[in-house]
């Protein structure tokens, strides 16, 4: 992986993986308290190469290859944070983070609260998540609802190269713990990256496409699918807006409700299961707050309520353009 | 014949050195076959008399603290109290063996250790009283919050000690666990990380015989819990947990070893919980009176007092002074806990995030309105 250096105003084409690598590098250069730890993050540079070259530049102590034990990795990071460091943890794949769930829920999320603010947890937990890369079981879960349902955690997920850089920088700088969900099927997506550009802050949703007919509300790996669906919908006379949440916690009620009130029709799209999912929360909030502005029920387009399927079947599970367009058609609701 | 029958007794020709060959001679890591003792041994004569008297005084005051807290649960003044009665030798040593810059990582039963560390006795009880989670300042007192999930504080101790060592600061972390906690995965991950990182950590397991109702024989089949250290590449030490000077000697040595770069140690202290698991537990369902009676005769205070009187270090006046100090503490606890605590509902939203989310601000306003409506009724 080529190395991005921080040169003011410099814009260059970058993959999302390179942007994440640059964000880690620039954060480590700026703040000696930033320490990376995880399985394979050192010499190998991570299985997705997100930490490529960082052990060489910052040493094995600041880019620490740990024993293979996720609870131990996160638990150790907690102690490091208690001593004033700013750990960034890599959980190799979404489903591999589950052994660390107790440390995450009982300690990372609650330590500030348990200690009346005396022990903040400035930990960033990077989790490659989601499907679409042909991974076998336990390599494609979308676990955002577990994290979003845990008070004390921020849950952030970039969908663009620029956000991958900016949101990761902001997450590492945050004094609160951030579950940073990396949409692994977008790791190799390319776009212009300006490391000096201003980035919308964590907690602010961004309209990626304006429209007059309805809004697709989405995040992470589903953003490109929604943009493609919006393009295709034009042929059917639908002018769709696409809203990228970027952050599930804090949740940007304000922007979401503004857009929904102005358009009156909304579809929530994500690839994780629908029951008890983030889409259910969004649909409920929108209905509670925008009911009199709605011309149709808020519709969810999600993965099925099944364990993540084998890779040769995953395309049936993941919401694609057609499933989104079917939902958009249902927005012509007459009551 | 199984494949195991083919296991070679001598190195296989061509066996590669390095990763797969034995790296450590286990024998120096193994615990002594019988627990370390000081009371009743020649080592007692060499012990510092001032240290012995200080330990005695702490034991007596600690016992009174345990008794008063247990009484307060019966009066409904504490939500719950897991007493360390019978385990005071471990508690008062763990709280006093550390230097000010060191960190203590207690479990829920280790309130007395927290008090012995210098934390205010009433602040140490807020979690168990139910009016706040952690009443003391963990940073100012270098004492982590009482940890209720089992063994999860052990990797925190490793991470903190590792961070301190990276900064070149001579800080040691002492993590306290029970015998039940050694069955949890976090215990094993913490030991492994500590050994691999050579972190300045001491793990103190107070083996009090039972994890609530489950006896040690159903908890572990190892020769001792201290033996578990060997598999991770650190020394295991076995000590009589009711022999305060012995616990002090073993822990002080482990702390010094950690501070001087020698790495982690696992200490198993053999002790006994004389009371039930908590006030909500009925210990008569799972253990015999005879067993409890035998352990009462091995009470850490009795053992200490007998020896100190035998050698003339302790007289009635010194004993009475210690008792009086305990009574004063108990009186302070009664006075404080019989008053209704001041509670602030707004505190619910105060420390969830550095900056509250819009959703929390809305909910705080909702609670405000509910309280105003109640007040106006």
Interface residues (C-beta under 8 A of the other chain):
Chain A: X35 X61 X66 X67 X69 X71 X72 X74 X75 X76 X77 X78 X79 X80 X81 X82 X83 X84 X85 X87 X99 X102 X103 X106 X107 X111 X112 X113 X114 X115 X116 X117 X118 X119 X120 X151 X152 X154 X174 X175 X176 X203 X249 X250 X251 X252 X253 X254
Chain B: X103 X132 X133 X134 X137 X138 X139 X144 X145 X149 X152 X154 X155 X156 X157 X158 X159 X160 X161 X162 X163 X164 X166 X167 X171 X173 X185 X186 X189 X190 X192 X193 X196 X197 X347 X350 X351 X352 X353 X354 X357 X358 X359
